[in-house]
Amino acid sequence: MRSFNPEISNHPVNLSPREQEIVRLVAKGHSNKVIAKVLDISPWTVSTHLRRVFVKLEVSSRAEMVARVLEADLHFISD
């Protein structure tokens, strides 16, 4: 996993409310299909949001995404 420090990153962690919601559900262990049902959106839309989050956080997996969010101490994940 790449080292990440939100204080020295050139890219601020700025996730939309929907992206935050999806990250929170991924952190709870939900699949894209379940997330889609919970949010009343298509699984394709969930995948699109996740791809954007991966780019913003500079990660390549769901586990790395959750670890990065926890490491950055972004409080929305525990809501």
N, C-alpha and C positions, 0 to 999 in steps of 0.2 A: 504494500500500500504506500502511496506517495505521502510525503509529509505535508501537512496542511496546518496553517496557522491563520485564522481569519484576520488577525491584527496586522499581519504583514502581507497578506494576499493582495495582489493587484486587482482582484475581482471581488467586490463585496458580495456577501451571500445575501441575495435579494430574491427570495422565492415569493411567488404570488400566493394569495390565500388558498387557491385551489391546489397548487403544488404542495404547499404545507400540509394540507389535508391529506393528500395522497401519500406523502412521506410518512405522516403519522400512522396511516393505515398499513403501509408496508412494514413499518417498525413493529406493528402489532402482529405481523405474520400473515396478513391477508394476501391472497392472490389477486392478479389483475381482474379476474372474472368477478370475484367477491367485491373488490373495490368498485368496479363498474356498477354492480347491483346496488350497493350502499349509496353511491352518489348519483344513481340514475343517469349514467353516461355509458357509452360503449367501451368495451375493453380496448379498442383501438385508441380511443381518446385517452384512456389511462396510460397506455404505452407511449403516446405522444408526450404527455406531461412528464412521464418518467425520463424520456430521452432528453427533454429540455433541462430537467433537474440534474441529470448526469453531466451535461455540458456545463451548467452553472457551477456545480460543485467539483468538477474535474475528477469524476469517478467513472468506473466502468462496471459496477455491479450494485445490486440492491443492498448487499451487506456492507459494502464500502460506503454507500450513500448514507445508511443509518449511522455507521461509525463516524463519518465526517460530520454529520449533523450533531451527534452527541459530543464529539470533540470540540466543535465550535460553540457548544453550550447554547444552542438555539432552543429556547424554551417552548416553542410550539409543539415539539414532539411529545411532551409529557402532559399536554392538555387533555 
